[in-house]
Amino acid sequence: MSSTPKLKLHLEIGETKVDLEGDPDTVTRELLTQLAKVYPALEMARKLTFAPDLARLSEALVGIVELTPEGVLLNRRELSAEQAILICLLGGYVGYRLGRRDSDSMSASVLSKVSGKALKTISNQIALMVDEGLVEKAGKGKYHITSLGIKRAEAIAGGLR
């Protein structure tokens, strides 16, 4: 029987004392809420900071992408090259953050195989997407999704559901 790990946290800031207990996400949210009460600037910084929500991204990808031992599997062939690249790279990003992949980057040839698009099409589209700031080069012949790309890919995935 597996259960979600519970966190217990005792927080003291000046006269304020709070005990938090629950799953990691709940405790983290409550911790940030408590800190924002003491340090209002923290709440403003949180609102201005983009932090991808892995649970929400994972849910958006259900039925569209699957993570397999061989890599990312794209279940939708009707996507444009840009959409396919973004969705595949988002799948790679989520898989890496969840510990299911060794890297969040993919080569153009892997993206071509996964998407079913011609390598030349993928290569041409990636060059445009790098210029737009949606993806960036992550080493020799590999690319990964940027924050802007994550936002665009999430919107695409939401439209596919």
LUMKOLTI-782307 format. One record per atom (N, C-alpha, C, CB): residue number from 0; residue in three letters; atom name; x, y, z. Coordinates in steps of 0.02 Angstrom, whole numbers, plus 32768, in hexadecimal, padded with zeros to 4 digits. Each point is the difference from the previous one (the first is absolute). Glycine has a CB too. Layout:
  pos  code  site     X     Y     Z
  NUM   ALA    CA     X     Y     Z
...
END
This chain:
  pos  code  site     X     Y     Z
    0   MET     N  802A  7FC5  8000
    0   MET    CA  7FD6  803B  8000
    0   MET     C  802C  803E  8000
    0   MET    CB  7FA4  7FC2  803D
    1   SER     N  8055  8067  7F90
    1   SER    CA  8028  803D  7FFD
    1   SER     C  7FD3  803C  8011
    1   SER    CB  804E  7FCE  7FA9
    2   SER     N  7FCF  8060  807A
    2   SER    CA  7FDA  803C  8012
    2   SER     C  802A  803D  7FF1
    2   SER    CB  7FC1  7FC2  805A
    3   THR     N  801D  8076  7F9D
    3   THR    CA  8023  803E  7FF4
    3   THR     C  8024  8015  803F
    3   THR    CB  7FAB  8022  7FA9
    4   PRO     N  8095  7FEF  8052
    4   PRO    CA  8025  8014  803C
    4   PRO     C  7FE2  8040  801D
    4   PRO    CB  8068  7FCB  7FD3
    5   LYS     N  7F97  8037  806F
    5   LYS    CA  7FE6  803B  8023
    5   LYS     C  803B  8027  801D
    5   LYS    CB  7F93  7FC6  801B
    6   LEU     N  8066  807B  7FE1
    6   LEU    CA  8032  802D  801C
    6   LEU     C  7FE4  801F  8040
    6   LEU    CB  8032  8017  7F8E
    7   LYS     N  7FFA  7FF2  80A2
    7   LYS    CA  7FEE  8026  803C
    7   LYS     C  8033  8039  8004
    7   LYS    CB  7FCE  7F9A  803D
    8   LEU     N  8018  80A2  7FCD
    8   LEU    CA  802B  803A  8001
    8   LEU     C  7FEA  802F  8039
    8   LEU    CB  8015  7FF6  7F83
    9   HIS     N  801A  801D  80A6
    9   HIS    CA  7FF2  8031  8034
    9   HIS     C  8023  8041  7FEC
    9   HIS    CB  7FF6  7FA6  805C
   10   LEU     N  7FE4  8090  7F9F
   10   LEU    CA  8019  8040  7FE9
   10   LEU     C  7FF8  8034  8037
   10   LEU    CB  7FE4  7FE2  7F89
   11   GLU     N  8052  8040  8086
   11   GLU    CA  7FFE  8038  8030
   11   GLU     C  801F  803D  7FDF
   11   GLU    CB  8006  7FB0  8063
   12   ILE     N  7FD2  8085  7F99
   12   ILE    CA  8018  8040  7FE6
   12   ILE     C  7FE9  8034  8032
   12   ILE    CB  7FFC  7FDB  7F84
   13   GLY     N  8033  803E  80A3
   13   GLY    CA  7FEE  8030  8035
   13   GLY     C  7FD0  7FDE  8031
   13   GLY    CB  800F  8061  7FB1
   14   GLU     N  7FB8  7FBE  8059
   14   GLU    CA  7FCE  7FE5  802E
   14   GLU     C  7FD3  7FCC  7FDF
   14   GLU    CB  8002  806C  803E
   15   THR     N  8001  7F8F  7F81
   15   THR    CA  7FD5  7FD2  7FDC
   15   THR     C  801D  7FBA  8002
   15   THR    CB  7FDA  805D  7FB5
   16   LYS     N  7FFC  7F73  8060
   16   LYS    CA  8014  7FB9  8001
   16   LYS     C  7FCA  7FD8  7FDC
   16   LYS    CB  8040  800E  806D
   17   VAL     N  7FD5  7FCB  7F63
   17   VAL    CA  7FD1  7FD9  7FD7
   17   VAL     C  801B  7FB9  7FF8
   17   VAL    CB  7FD9  8068  7FC3
   18   ASP     N  7FFB  7F67  8044
   18   ASP    CA  8011  7FBA  7FF2
   18   ASP     C  7FDB  7FEC  7FC1
   18   ASP    CB  8013  7FE5  807B
   19   LEU     N  8011  8002  7F54
   19   LEU    CA  7FE4  7FEB  7FC0
   19   LEU     C  800A  7FB5  7FF8
   19   LEU    CB  8015  8072  7FCD
   20   GLU     N  7FB8  7F6D  8018
   20   GLU    CA  8006  7FB8  7FF4
   20   GLU     C  7FD6  7FEE  7FC4
   20   GLU    CB  8015  7FEA  807A
   21   GLY     N  8005  7FEA  7F5B
   21   GLY    CA  7FDB  7FE9  7FC6
   21   GLY     C  802E  7FEA  7FC9
   21   GLY    CB  7FA3  804D  801E
   22   ASP     N  8040  7FAD  7FA7
   22   ASP    CA  8028  7FEB  7FC6
   22   ASP     C  802F  803B  7FED
   22   ASP    CB  7FA4  7FB1  7FD6
   23   PRO     N  8092  8040  8006
   23   PRO    CA  8031  8034  7FF0
   23   PRO     C  7FE3  803F  7FDF
   23   PRO    CB  8052  7FA5  7FF5
   24   ASP     N  7F7F  8052  7FDC
   24   ASP    CA  7FE3  803A  7FDF
   24   ASP     C  7FD8  802C  802F
   24   ASP    CB  7FFC  7FBD  7F98
   25   THR     N  7FDC  8024  8093
   25   THR    CA  7FD7  8025  802F
   25   THR     C  802B  8026  8032
   25   THR    CB  7FA5  7FAB  7FF3
   26   VAL     N  808E  8034  8028
   26   VAL    CA  802C  8020  8030
   26   VAL     C  8026  803A  7FDF
   26   VAL    CB  800C  7F93  803F
   27   THR     N  800B  8063  7F84
   27   THR    CA  8024  8035  7FDD
   27   THR     C  7FD4  803D  7FF5
   27   THR    CB  8047  7FA9  7FC8
   28   ARG     N  7F7B  804B  8020
   28   ARG    CA  7FD1  8037  7FF5
   28   ARG     C  7FF2  8026  8041
   28   ARG    CB  7FCC  7FBF  7FA2
   29   GLU     N  8028  801C  8094
   29   GLU    CA  7FF1  8020  8040
   29   GLU     C  803D  8025  801B
   29   GLU    CB  7FAC  7FA6  8018
   30   LEU     N  8090  803E  7FDE
   30   LEU    CA  803D  8022  8015
   30   LEU     C  8006  8043  7FDC
   30   LEU    CB  8038  7F91  8017
   31   LEU     N  7FBD  806F  7FA8
   31   LEU    CA  8005  803E  7FD9
   31   LEU     C  7FCA  8032  8016
   31   LEU    CB  8030  7FC0  7FA0
   32   THR     N  7F95  8028  8071
   32   THR    CA  7FCB  802C  8018
   32   THR     C  8015  8021  8042
   32   THR    CB  7FAA  7FB7  7FC8
   33   GLN     N  8072  8021  8065
   33   GLN    CA  8015  801B  8041
   33   GLN     C  8039  8032  7FF7
   33   GLN    CB  7FDD  7F95  8037
   34   LEU     N  8052  805B  7F9E
   34   LEU    CA  8038  802E  7FF4
   34   LEU     C  7FE8  8041  7FE0
   34   LEU    CB  804D  7F9E  7FF4
   35   ALA     N  7F81  805D  7FE0
   35   ALA    CA  7FE5  803C  7FDF
   35   ALA     C  7FDF  802E  8032
   35   ALA    CB  7FF0  7FBE  7F98
   36   LYS     N  7FF4  8026  809E
   36   LYS    CA  7FE2  802A  8034
   36   LYS     C  8034  8029  8024
   36   LYS    CB  7FA5  7FAB  800F
   37   VAL     N  8096  8037  7FFB
   37   VAL    CA  8035  8022  8024
   37   VAL     C  8029  802C  7FD0
   37   VAL    CB  8005  7FA1  8052
   38   TYR     N  8005  8047  7F72
   38   TYR    CA  8028  8024  7FCF
   38   TYR     C  7FD5  800B  7FC1
   38   TYR    CB  806C  7FCD  802D
   39   PRO     N  7F6C  8069  7FD2
   39   PRO    CA  7FD3  800C  7FC8
   39   PRO     C  8023  8001  7FBB
   39   PRO    CB  7FB9  8040  804F
   40   ALA     N  8085  7FD5  7FB0
   40   ALA    CA  8025  8001  7FC0
   40   ALA     C  8007  7FBA  7FE3
   40   ALA    CB  803E  8066  8026
   41   LEU     N  7FC3  7F68  8005
   41   LEU    CA  8005  7FBA  7FE9
   41   LEU     C  7FC3  7FED  7FD6
   41   LEU    CB  8044  7FE3  8066
   42   GLU     N  7F81  8033  7FAE
   42   GLU    CA  7FC3  7FF2  7FDA
   42   GLU     C  8003  8021  7FBB
   42   GLU    CB  7FBF  7FF7  806C
   43   MET     N  805A  8046  7F92
   43   MET    CA  8007  8023  7FC0
   43   MET     C  8032  7FDB  7FD3
   43   MET    CB  7FE4  806E  8037
   44   ALA     N  8053  7F7C  7FE6
   44   ALA    CA  8032  7FDB  7FD9
   44   ALA     C  7FE3  7FBF  7FE6
   44   ALA    CB  805C  8033  8045
   45   ARG     N  7F7B  7FAB  7FE4
   45   ARG    CA  7FE1  7FC1  7FEB
   45   ARG     C  7FD2  800C  7FC5
   45   ARG    CB  8008  7FD4  8076
   46   LYS     N  7FD3  8063  7F8C
   46   LYS    CA  7FD1  800F  7FCA
   46   LYS     C  8024  8011  7FBF
   46   LYS    CB  7FAF  8028  8055
   47   LEU     N  808D  7FF3  7FB1
   47   LEU    CA  8026  8015  7FC5
   47   LEU     C  802D  7FC9  7FE5
   47   LEU    CB  7FFC  8073  802B
   48   THR     N  800C  7F57  7FF9
   48   THR    CA  802E  7FCB  7FED
   48   THR     C  7FDB  7FC7  7FDE
   48   THR    CB  804C  801F  805F
   49   PHE     N  7FCC  7FCD  7F67
   49   PHE    CA  7FE3  7FC6  7FDD
   49   PHE     C  8021  7FC1  801A
   49   PHE    CB  7FE7  8046  7F99
   50   ALA     N  7FF1  7F8E  8083
   50   ALA    CA  8018  7FC0  8018
   50   ALA     C  7FD1  7FCB  7FE4
   50   ALA    CB  8032  8032  806B
   51   PRO     N  7FE4  7FA7  7F64
   51   PRO    CA  7FD4  7FCE  7FE2
   51   PRO     C  7FE5  7FCF  8035
   51   PRO    CB  8040  800A  7F95
   52   ASP     N  7F80  7FE9  8068
   52   ASP    CA  7FDE  7FD2  802E
   52   ASP     C  8001  7FBB  7FE0
   52   ASP    CB  7FB5  805D  802F
   53   LEU     N  8076  7F77  7FEB
   53   LEU    CA  8008  7FBD  7FE1
   53   LEU     C  7FC0  7FD8  8000
   53   LEU    CB  8076  8001  8025
   54   ALA     N  7F63  8005  8010
   54   ALA    CA  7FC1  7FDA  8003
   54   ALA     C  7FD1  8018  7FC8
   54   ALA    CB  800D  7FF0  807D
   55   ARG     N  7FED  8051  7F7B
   55   ARG    CA  7FD4  801B  7FCC
   55   ARG     C  801A  7FEF  7FBB
   55   ARG    CB  7FDF  805D  804D
   56   LEU     N  8063  7FA8  7FA8
   56   LEU    CA  801D  7FEF  7FBF
   56   LEU     C  7FF6  7FB6  7FF1
   56   LEU    CB  8055  805B  800D
   57   SER     N  7FB5  7F7A  8025
   57   SER    CA  7FF6  7FB8  7FF6
   57   SER     C  7FB9  7FF1  7FEC
   57   SER    CB  805A  7FE8  8054
   58   GLU     N  7F77  8037  7FCF
   58   GLU    CA  7FB9  7FF5  7FF1
   58   GLU     C  7FEF  8018  7FBA
   58   GLU    CB  7FE5  800E  807A
   59   ALA     N  8038  802A  7F71
   59   ALA    CA  7FF4  801A  7FBC
   59   ALA     C  8019  7FD0  7FCA
   59   ALA    CB  8008  8074  802E
   60   LEU     N  802B  7F66  7FE2
   60   LEU    CA  801E  7FD3  7FCE
   60   LEU     C  7FE1  7FBA  7FFE
   60   LEU    CB  8069  803E  8010
   61   VAL     N  7F6B  7FB2  801F
   61   VAL    CA  7FE1  7FBE  8002
   61   VAL     C  7FDB  7FF3  7FBE
   61   VAL    CB  7FF4  8007  807E
   62   GLY     N  801A  7FC0  7F64
   62   GLY    CA  7FE1  7FED  7FC1
   62   GLY     C  8023  801C  7FC3
   62   GLY    CB  7F97  7FFA  803D
   63   ILE     N  8095  8036  7FCD
   63   ILE    CA  8024  801F  7FC8
   63   ILE     C  8047  7FE5  7FFC
   63   ILE    CB  7FBA  8068  800C
   64   VAL     N  8065  7F91  802E
   64   VAL    CA  8045  7FE9  8005
   64   VAL     C  8003  7FC8  8034
   64   VAL    CB  802D  8071  7FDF
   65   GLU     N  7FFD  7F5E  8014
   65   GLU    CA  800E  7FCD  8032
   65   GLU     C  804C  7FFB  8009
   65   GLU    CB  7F96  7FC0  7FE2
   66   LEU     N  807E  8034  805B
   66   LEU    CA  8047  7FF6  800F
   66   LEU     C  800D  7FB5  8003
   66   LEU    CB  8009  806E  803F
   67   THR     N  8023  7F7B  7F96
   67   THR    CA  8010  7FB9  7FFD
   67   THR     C  804A  7FF7  8010
   67   THR    CB  7FA5  7FEB  7FAA
   68   PRO     N  8071  7FD8  8063
   68   PRO    CA  8047  7FF5  800D
   68   PRO     C  802C  8015  7FC4
   68   PRO    CB  7FE1  7FA1  804B
   69   GLU     N  8002  805E  7F79
   69   GLU    CA  8026  8014  7FC4
   69   GLU     C  8000  804B  7FF5
   69   GLU    CB  7FE4  7F93  7FCE
   70   GLY     N  7FEF  8090  8053
   70   GLY    CA  7FFC  8049  7FF7
   70   GLY     C  7FB9  8018  7FFF
   70   GLY    CB  806A  7FFC  7FC1
   71   VAL     N  7F8C  803E  8020
   71   VAL    CA  7FBE  801F  7FFC
   71   VAL     C  7FDA  7FE2  7FC5
   71   VAL    CB  802B  806A  8035
   72   LEU     N  7F96  7F88  7FD5
   72   LEU    CA  7FD5  7FE6  7FCB
   72   LEU     C  7FC8  8033  7FF4
   72   LEU    CB  801A  7F86  801F
   73   LEU     N  7FE2  8093  7FA4
   73   LEU    CA  7FCD  8031  7FEE
   73   LEU     C  7FC5  7FDB  7FE2
   73   LEU    CB  8056  805A  7FEC
   74   ASN     N  7F6F  7FAF  8031
   74   ASN    CA  7FC4  7FDC  7FEA
   74   ASN     C  7FD6  8026  7FCE
   74   ASN    CB  8000  7FC8  806D
   75   ARG     N  8016  8073  7F7F
   75   ARG    CA  7FDA  8029  7FD1
   75   ARG     C  802B  800E  7FC2
   75   ARG    CB  7FBE  8035  805F
   76   ARG     N  802C  7FB6  7F67
   76   ARG    CA  8026  800A  7FC2
   76   ARG     C  7FE8  803B  7FD8
   76   ARG    CB  8014  7F87  7FFE
   77   GLU     N  7FB3  8097  8014
   77   GLU    CA  7FE4  8036  7FD7
   77   GLU     C  801E  8044  8012
   77   GLU    CB  7F98  7FBE  7FF7
   78   LEU     N  8095  8045  8037
   78   LEU    CA  801D  803F  8016
   78   LEU     C  802E  801E  7FCC
   78   LEU    CB  7FF8  7FD9  8076
   79   SER     N  800D  8069  7F8A
   79   SER    CA  8032  8021  7FD5
   79   SER     C  8045  7FF0  801C
   79   SER    CB  7FAF  805D  7FE1
   80   ALA     N  8084  7FB1  7FF8
   80   ALA    CA  8045  7FF3  8017
   80   ALA     C  800E  8026  8041
   80   ALA    CB  8024  7FED  7F89
   81   GLU     N  7FC9  8054  8079
   81   GLU    CA  800D  8027  803C
   81   GLU     C  7FDC  7FE2  803D
   81   GLU    CB  800D  8067  7FB9
   82   GLN     N  7FB3  7F88  803E
   82   GLN    CA  7FDA  7FE3  8037
   82   GLN     C  801F  7FBE  8018
   82   GLN    CB  7F99  8037  7FD3
   83   ALA     N  807A  7F9F  7FFD
   83   ALA    CA  801D  7FBF  8012
   83   ALA     C  8042  8009  8026
   83   ALA    CB  7FCA  7FCD  7F9A
   84   ILE     N  805F  8060  804F
   84   ILE    CA  8040  800D  8022
   84   ILE     C  7FF4  8018  8047
   84   ILE    CB  8036  801C  7F92
   85   LEU     N  7F9E  8015  8076
   85   LEU    CA  7FF2  801B  8043
   85   LEU     C  7FE3  7FCB  802E
   85   LEU    CB  7FED  8070  7FCC
   86   ILE     N  7FE4  7F69  801C
   86   ILE    CA  7FE1  7FCD  802A
   86   ILE     C  8033  7FCA  8013
   86   ILE    CB  7F90  8016  7FC9
   87   CYS     N  8099  7FD5  8007
   87   CYS    CA  8034  7FCE  800E
   87   CYS     C  8033  801A  8033
   87   CYS    CB  7FF1  7FD1  7F8D
   88   LEU     N  8025  806D  8069
   88   LEU    CA  8030  801D  802F
   88   LEU     C  7FE1  800C  8045
   88   LEU    CB  803B  8036  7F9F
   89   LEU     N  7F85  7FDB  8063
   89   LEU    CA  7FDE  8007  8040
   89   LEU     C  7FFC  7FBC  8022
   89   LEU    CB  7FBE  8062  7FD5
   90   GLY     N  8034  7F6A  8005
   90   GLY    CA  8000  7FBC  801C
   90   GLY     C  8044  7FED  801B
   90   GLY    CB  7FA6  7FE0  7FB0
   91   GLY     N  808F  8034  802C
   91   GLY    CA  8044  7FF3  8017
   91   GLY     C  800F  8027  8040
   91   GLY    CB  8023  7FEB  7F8B
   92   TYR     N  7FC6  8053  8078
   92   TYR    CA  800B  802A  803B
   92   TYR     C  7FDD  7FE2  803D
   92   TYR    CB  8008  8066  7FB5
   93   VAL     N  7FB9  7F88  8043
   93   VAL    CA  7FDA  7FE2  8037
   93   VAL     C  801F  7FBE  8015
   93   VAL    CB  7F96  8039  7FD8
   94   GLY     N  807A  7F9E  7FF6
   94   GLY    CA  8020  7FBF  8010
   94   GLY     C  8041  8008  8026
   94   GLY    CB  7FCC  7FD2  7F9A
   95   TYR     N  805C  805E  8053
   95   TYR    CA  803F  800D  8023
   95   TYR     C  7FF3  8018  8048
   95   TYR    CB  8037  801C  7F92
   96   ARG     N  7F9A  8012  8076
   96   ARG    CA  7FF1  801A  8042
   96   ARG     C  7FE1  7FCB  802E
   96   ARG    CB  7FEF  8071  7FCD
   97   LEU     N  7FEF  7F5E  8015
   97   LEU    CA  7FE3  7FCA  8027
   97   LEU     C  8031  7FC5  800A
   97   LEU    CB  7F90  8021  7FD4
   98   GLY     N  80AC  7FE6  8012
   98   GLY    CA  8032  7FCC  8008
   98   GLY     C  7FF8  7FC4  7FD1
   98   GLY    CB  8008  8024  8074
   99   ARG     N  7FD2  7FE5  7F56
   99   ARG    CA  7FF3  7FCA  7FD0
   99   ARG     C  802E  8003  7FC3
   99   ARG    CB  7F8B  7FFF  8026
  100   ARG     N  809B  8037  7FD4
  100   ARG    CA  802F  8009  7FC9
  100   ARG     C  8041  801A  801B
  100   ARG    CB  7FA2  8015  7FAE
  101   ASP     N  8094  7FDD  802E
  101   ASP    CA  8042  8017  8015
  101   ASP     C  800D  8049  7FED
  101   ASP    CB  8028  7F8B  7FF4
  102   SER     N  7FB2  808E  7FDC
  102   SER    CA  800A  8044  7FE7
  102   SER     C  7FBE  801D  7FE9
  102   SER    CB  8076  7FE3  7FDE
  103   ASP     N  7F86  805F  8021
  103   ASP    CA  7FC4  8020  7FE6
  103   ASP     C  8008  8015  7FB7
  103   ASP    CB  7FE6  8028  8073
  104   SER     N  8054  7FC8  7F70
  104   SER    CA  800D  8015  7FBB
  104   SER     C  7FF8  7FC5  7FCF
  104   SER    CB  804E  8058  802B
  105   MET     N  7FA8  7FBA  7F96
  105   MET    CA  7FF9  7FCE  7FCA
  105   MET     C  8022  801B  7FC2
  105   MET    CB  7F93  7FD5  8030
  106   SER     N  8084  7FFE  7FA7
  106   SER    CA  801F  8012  7FC0
  106   SER     C  7FCA  8008  7FCB
  106   SER    CB  806B  7FC4  801F
  107   ALA     N  7FA6  805D  7FAB
  107   ALA    CA  7FD1  8008  7FC8
  107   ALA     C  7FED  7FBC  7FE4
  107   ALA    CB  8032  8070  7FE5
  108   SER     N  7FFD  7F61  8018
  108   SER    CA  7FF0  7FBE  7FE4
  108   SER     C  7FCE  7FDB  802D
  108   SER    CB  8071  7FFC  7FCA
  109   VAL     N  7F97  800A  8078
  109   VAL    CA  7FD0  7FE0  802E
  109   VAL     C  7FBB  8021  7FF8
  109   VAL    CB  805D  7FE4  8052
  110   LEU     N  7FA2  805E  7FAB
  110   LEU    CA  7FC1  8024  7FF7
  110   LEU     C  7FDE  7FEB  7FBE
  110   LEU    CB  802D  8061  8043
  111   SER     N  7FFB  7F94  7F89
  111   SER    CA  7FE6  7FEA  7FC0
  111   SER     C  7FDF  7FBB  8007
  111   SER    CB  8058  8043  7FC5
  112   LYS     N  7FCA  7F8F  805B
  112   LYS    CA  7FE6  7FBC  8009
  112   LYS     C  7FC1  8000  802B
  112   LYS    CB  8073  7FD3  7FF5
  113   VAL     N  7F8E  8052  8041
  113   VAL    CA  7FC7  8001  802E
  113   VAL     C  7FC3  8021  7FE0
  113   VAL    CB  8050  8004  8060
  114   SER     N  7FBB  8031  7F7B
  114   SER    CA  7FC8  8026  7FE3
  114   SER     C  7FE8  7FE4  7FBE
  114   SER    CB  802C  8063  8039
  115   GLY     N  7FFE  7F77  7FA4
  115   GLY    CA  7FEE  7FE7  7FBE
  115   GLY     C  800B  8034  7FCA
  115   GLY    CB  7FAE  7FB6  8036
  116   LYS     N  8073  8081  7FDB
  116   LYS    CA  800E  8035  7FCF
  116   LYS     C  8045  7FF6  7FE2
  116   LYS    CB  7FB5  8050  803F
  117   ALA     N  8055  7FC9  7F85
  117   ALA    CA  8040  7FFA  7FDE
  117   ALA     C  8036  8025  8028
  117   ALA    CB  7FC6  7FF6  7F90
  118   LEU     N  8077  7FEF  8071
  118   LEU    CA  8037  801F  8024
  118   LEU     C  800C  8047  7FE8
  118   LEU    CB  8034  7F8F  8011
  119   LYS     N  7FC9  807D  7FAE
  119   LYS    CA  800A  8043  7FE4
  119   LYS     C  7FCB  8030  801A
  119   LYS    CB  8033  7FCE  7F98
  120   THR     N  7F8F  801C  806C
  120   THR    CA  7FC9  8029  801B
  120   THR     C  800E  8012  8048
  120   THR    CB  7FAF  7FC9  7FB2
  121   ILE     N  8065  8006  8076
  121   ILE    CA  800F  800B  8047
  121   ILE     C  803A  8030  8007
  121   ILE    CB  7FD5  7F8E  801D
  122   SER     N  8060  8067  7FBE
  122   SER    CA  803B  802C  8004
  122   SER     C  7FEF  8048  7FEE
  122   SER    CB  8048  7F9E  7FE4
  123   ASN     N  7F92  806B  7FE7
  123   ASN    CA  7FEC  8044  7FEB
  123   ASN     C  7FD4  8021  8036
  123   ASN    CB  8006  7FDD  7F86
  124   GLN     N  7FCC  7FFD  8095
  124   GLN    CA  7FD2  801B  8032
  124   GLN     C  8025  8011  8040
  124   GLN    CB  7FA2  7FBE  7FCD
  125   ILE     N  808C  8017  8048
  125   ILE    CA  8026  800E  803E
  125   ILE     C  8027  8041  7FFA
  125   ILE    CB  800A  7F85  8015
  126   ALA     N  8013  8088  7FB1
  126   ALA    CA  8025  803E  7FF6
  126   ALA     C  7FD3  803D  800B
  126   ALA    CB  804C  7FC6  7FAE
  127   LEU     N  7F77  8037  8038
  127   LEU    CA  7FD0  8036  800A
  127   LEU     C  7FEC  8006  804A
  127   LEU    CB  7FD5  7FEE  7F8B
  128   MET     N  8022  7FD9  8095
  128   MET    CA  7FEB  7FFF  8046
  128   MET     C  8037  8019  802F
  128   MET    CB  7FB4  7FA1  7FE5
  129   VAL     N  808B  8053  8009
  129   VAL    CA  8037  801B  8027
  129   VAL     C  7FFF  804D  7FFB
  129   VAL    CB  8046  7F97  7FEC
  130   ASP     N  7FAE  8082  7FD7
  130   ASP    CA  7FFC  8049  7FF6
  130   ASP     C  7FC6  801F  8028
  130   ASP    CB  8031  7FF0  7F8E
  131   GLU     N  7F98  7FEA  8079
  131   GLU    CA  7FC5  8018  8025
  131   GLU     C  8009  7FFA  804C
  131   GLU    CB  7FB9  7FE1  7F9F
  132   GLY     N  8079  7FF9  8076
  132   GLY    CA  800A  7FF6  8048
  132   GLY     C  7FD7  7FC8  801D
  132   GLY    CB  801A  8076  8007
  133   LEU     N  7FCA  7F5E  7FD0
  133   LEU    CA  7FD8  7FC8  8018
  133   LEU     C  802A  7FC4  8015
  133   LEU    CB  7FA5  8028  7FB5
  134   VAL     N  8093  7FCF  8028
  134   VAL    CA  802F  7FCB  8011
  134   VAL     C  8046  801E  7FFE
  134   VAL    CB  7FB4  7FA4  7FD0
  135   GLU     N  807B  8039  804F
  135   GLU    CA  8045  8016  7FFC
  135   GLU     C  802D  7FC4  7FFA
  135   GLU    CB  7FE7  8067  8044
  136   LYS     N  8053  7FA6  7FA0
  136   LYS    CA  8032  7FCC  7FF7
  136   LYS     C  801A  7FEA  8045
  136   LYS    CB  8021  802E  7F8E
  137   ALA     N  7FE3  7F92  807B
  137   ALA    CA  8015  7FE5  8042
  137   ALA     C  803E  7FD6  7FFA
  137   ALA    CB  7F89  8001  8024
  138   GLY     N  809F  800C  7FAB
  138   GLY    CA  803B  7FD8  7FF5
  138   GLY     C  8004  7FEB  7FB8
  138   GLY    CB  7FFD  7FD7  8076
  139   LYS     N  8030  7FFC  7F7C
  139   LYS    CA  800D  7FEB  7FBB
  139   LYS     C  7FC2  7FE0  7FE1
  139   LYS    CB  8079  7FF0  801D
  140   GLY     N  7F65  8037  7FB9
  140   GLY    CA  7FC7  7FE5  7FDA
  140   GLY     C  7FC2  7FF1  8029
  140   GLY    CB  8052  7FD3  7FB5
  141   LYS     N  7FAB  8045  8089
  141   LYS    CA  7FC6  7FF4  802B
  141   LYS     C  7FDE  8041  8012
  141   LYS    CB  8036  7F98  802D
  142   TYR     N  7F8A  8063  7FE1
  142   TYR    CA  7FD7  803B  800F
  142   TYR     C  7FD3  7FF1  803C
  142   TYR    CB  8003  8024  7F87
  143   HIS     N  7FEE  8011  809E
  143   HIS    CA  7FCF  7FF9  8036
  143   HIS     C  7FD1  803B  7FFF
  143   HIS    CB  8052  7FBD  8045
  144   ILE     N  7F76  803B  7FDC
  144   ILE    CA  7FCB  8032  8000
  144   ILE     C  8010  8038  8032
  144   ILE    CB  7FAC  7FA8  7FDF
  145   THR     N  8042  8095  8010
  145   THR    CA  8009  8039  802C
  145   THR     C  7FC0  800D  8027
  145   THR    CB  8055  8033  7FB0
  146   SER     N  7FAD  7FFD  807D
  146   SER    CA  7FC3  8012  8026
  146   SER     C  7FC9  8018  7FD1
  146   SER    CB  8047  801F  8063
  147   LEU     N  7FCB  8009  7F6B
  147   LEU    CA  7FCF  8017  7FCF
  147   LEU     C  7FE4  7FC4  7FDA
  147   LEU    CB  803C  806E  7FF5
  148   GLY     N  7FEF  7F63  7FFA
  148   GLY    CA  7FEA  7FC4  7FDD
  148   GLY     C  7FD1  7FD6  802B
  148   GLY    CB  806A  8000  7FC0
  149   ILE     N  7FA4  7FFC  8080
  149   ILE    CA  7FD5  7FDA  802E
  149   ILE     C  7FBA  801E  8001
  149   ILE    CB  8064  7FE1  8048
  150   LYS     N  7F99  8061  7FBD
  150   LYS    CA  7FBF  8021  8000
  150   LYS     C  7FDA  7FF3  7FBF
  150   LYS    CB  802E  8059  804C
  151   ARG     N  7FF4  7FAB  7F7B
  151   ARG    CA  7FE0  7FF4  7FBF
  151   ARG     C  7FEB  7FB7  7FFA
  151   ARG    CB  8045  805C  7FCC
  152   ALA     N  7FE6  7F76  8049
  152   ALA    CA  7FF0  7FB8  7FFB
  152   ALA     C  7FC5  7FEE  802D
  152   ALA    CB  8078  7FE8  7FE7
  153   GLU     N  7F85  8036  8054
  153   GLU    CA  7FC7  7FF3  802D
  153   GLU     C  7FBF  8017  7FE0
  153   GLU    CB  804C  800D  8064
  154   ALA     N  7FB6  802C  7F7B
  154   ALA    CA  7FC4  801A  7FDE
  154   ALA     C  7FEC  7FD0  7FC6
  154   ALA    CB  8021  8077  801E
  155   ILE     N  8010  7F71  7FBE
  155   ILE    CA  7FF2  7FD0  7FC9
  155   ILE     C  7FE1  7FC1  801C
  155   ILE    CB  8061  802E  7FBD
  156   ALA     N  7FBE  7FB7  8077
  156   ALA    CA  7FE6  7FC2  801F
  156   ALA     C  7FB9  800A  8019
  156   ALA    CB  8075  7FDF  8020
  157   GLY     N  7F7E  805B  7FFE
  157   GLY    CA  7FBC  800E  8019
  157   GLY     C  7FCD  8001  7FC8
  157   GLY    CB  8033  8041  805D
  158   GLY     N  7FE2  7FD7  7F69
  158   GLY    CA  7FD3  8002  7FC6
  158   GLY     C  7FF4  7FBD  7FE0
  158   GLY    CB  8028  8071  7FEC
  159   LEU     N  8004  7F5F  8022
  159   LEU    CA  7FF9  7FBD  7FE3
  159   LEU     C  7FD2  7FD3  802A
  159   LEU    CB  8073  800C  7FD0
  160   ARG     N  7F7F  8008  806D
  160   ARG    CA  7FD9  7FD5  802D
  160   ARG     C  7FB7  8007  7FF6
  160   ARG    CB  805A  8009  8052
END
